[in-house]
Amino acid sequence: MNADTIRSQHDLALAAQLMQAPEVIAINKKIAQAESQGVQGVRRKLLSTSVRLSPAMAPSLTRIAQDCMTKLGVGLPVELYAYSSPHFNAACVKPEEGRLFIMFSSSLLDSFDEEELRFVMGHELGHFIYAHHDIPVGYLLKGKTPISPDLALKLTSWSRFAEISADRAGAFCTQNLHAVARSLFKLSSGVTSSIVRFNLGDFLKQMDDMQLVDGAPGAGAPMEDWFMTHPFSPLRVKALQLFHHSQHMLPDGVDIGTLELGVEGIMTLMEPSYLESKTDASLAMRHLLFAGSLLVANANGSISEQEVAVFEKFFGQYKFREDFNYEKLREELPKRADQVVKYNAIPKRMQVLHDLCVMAKAEGKAHHAEVVILREIAHRLEIPVFFVDQLLNENPELD
């Protein structure tokens, strides 16, 4: 296993889309022009405002950096810096003249033990190896020229998944979930005193309290969460817990597709529902869900009251009609599935398949005809068909 294989699929897919956005291309050209004229001056600024930590000054931190660089395959020389601040913070600065710079606040260095610092170091190096600096979020979100809400949503969503990737790099370096969780607890709470004893289970319960009520499809996060660039710390720990129990970390761990779907489920607590979002990707998912849910419900030739209730949970009360053209929906199904594949990574496709399985289980048990349609949709979405059985969590009833 290497660092490239553990990157979040959502991070990878969204980054590829954003790199093609005209606004991102334009701002990167401006940045490149400034750098070519020697305007950047990052190292000069660091040398004048912070302290460069030589190996003699910080032997353990230097050793941690070297260990993480070896594990993650970082080939550039790295300079470490400390700056005075009461806030826990660290940052990886975009390379300049063949050097990579990592900054740590003084309070973080004073309050984190070696294993916790290893996670922070790996996390910051993760931003470099995954080329997260190639998408200048700060320039775009805080620039003089306002960007569209659609692009802002995509940028902040990507940024949160980029943090998940960086967290995985840190966890890969640390190989200690408890130390990783302690780091995130300290970062979010600011507490290091012995008067508070960290408890991983209790920390994760915060996420449980955020969970939406089961069986409420289409519910999304509050709008104020949509534009946050970092996931909430309990969500990050939960995502890392899934990562530690996956095939990335254990030979017999959970498969990668299930891991990514699990992380997607966690991150939806900060995302607008695809039933509400106006992006092309969400629209494609919504169109497939509309046709797929009706075809699944009508697989046996009629639609029950329970299935109508599920449909109206997805699309709103009174949206169901008796005169839907099922033959036309059947003809359009391949095209709708193709659009989902075009705009969405595997975990998002899994999400729509999950919601279709909710329809199949509306009457308590999926029937054979319904499972046939679900497996066809899974195939068209390029998802292994066994995932349908996994979602249904039972043997389908055979007619």
Protein Blocks (a to p, Z undefined) as FASTA:
>chain_A
ZZklmpcfklmmmmmmmmmpmklmmmmmmmmmmmmnopnommmmmmmmmccddfklmmml
mmmmmmmmmmnopabdcdddddddfbdcddddddeehiacddddfklmmmpcfklmmmmm
mmmmmmmmnommmpcfklmmmmmbdcdfklmmmmmmmmmmmmmmmmmmmmmmnopaklmm
mmmmmmmnopabfkbccdfklmmmmmmmmpccehiahiacdfklmmpcbdcfklmmmmmm
mmmmmmklpmklccfklmmmmmmmmmmmmcccfklmccfklmmmmmmmmmmmmmmmmmno
pacfklmmmmmmmnoghkacfkbcfklmmmmmmmmmmmmmmmpcfklmmmmmmmmmmmmm
mnopacfklmmmmmmmmmmnopafklmmmmnopacddZZ
